[in-house]
Amino acid sequence: MNRVSHSGPKRTVGLLVAVSALLSACVPPGMDRSPHAANPVIDAITVETSMLEAPTVSPQPIRVRIWLPPGYAVATRRYPTLYINDGQDMEAVGLQATLERLYAGKAIQPVIVVAIDMPPDRMGAYGFSDRPNARSLVAGTRYGAVGTHAHAYSEWVAKALVPAIDARYRTRRSPDARAVLGWSLGAANAFNLAWQYPELFGHVGAFSPSFWLSADRNDADAVQRSRLAQRMVDGSHVRADLKLFFAVGTTEETDDRDGDGINDALDDTRDLMDGWHNGGTLHAQGLRQLGYSVNLDYGQHASTDDAVLLSLQGGGHNQVSWARMLPTFFTWAYSKR
């Protein structure tokens, strides 16, 4: 199993920052914004870079980059907002090019994209939490513990970052206009944010989600029984109006923990969506059992179901595949209807 880290080193890639001269409002406390460009191009995407302090998860401020849609500088409207984990990957997954192509084709409505660089301890910050009991849900792996600071990171996003963005930009401030996206461990945390903070996030995208994370690794059966995401859903209740987009590559791995002929990356996601069945018996409720409508074949049959799964043919657990998933996610979340 190789789904804890990306294929390839993590690195922060510099970006030329072009921002609007009209966006000169006060910055919320702890948020240091880079200088503005003097003359914005009205029909171009512009980007601001900010450094936001996050003392509970990082000794240094975390870089946050904000992609503003064309015309933001001269408009008065408010926009939906998408938050993305692993913001340092935006160049590798082609965010800017994807947005430019979709905007040019008038395929999506304008959206503010907030890309959050990973914290220094990525494995500790990304993962699952138990918000009511203010604790992280820690998974042991061959790489070390995952999610030791997941509650702190999720609280920082929900209670520091989101309010700072809402105070600084013309955002729509309802759950149906706020989404969160991630891949790999970042996808696990994106799902966690949407599930634990439904008053903030109404849409979630999870590419290659690490839904294999478990509390017990003694054997394959123990892993199946103690998977954290599946247990979170099984012991919970429906989040009204939450929409979920999952995407998994068909060749992400060859592991088949339960011997059913389906690789674990797909199996774990399907079990969360459709319930975990074994020998015809339901062992854990999934989204379907909670009342969500589910589409397990969104690539072949696009629909407006509450929870959809895109199986990316030939897709692996890598940035190239996540770049391929990105346009479908954007059209799912922001198509002009």
Summary of the structure (lengths in Angstrom):
residues: 337
radius of gyration: 19.2
end to end distance: 39.9
largest distance: 65.0
contacts: 1165
relative contact order: 0.13
helix: 29%
strand: 23%
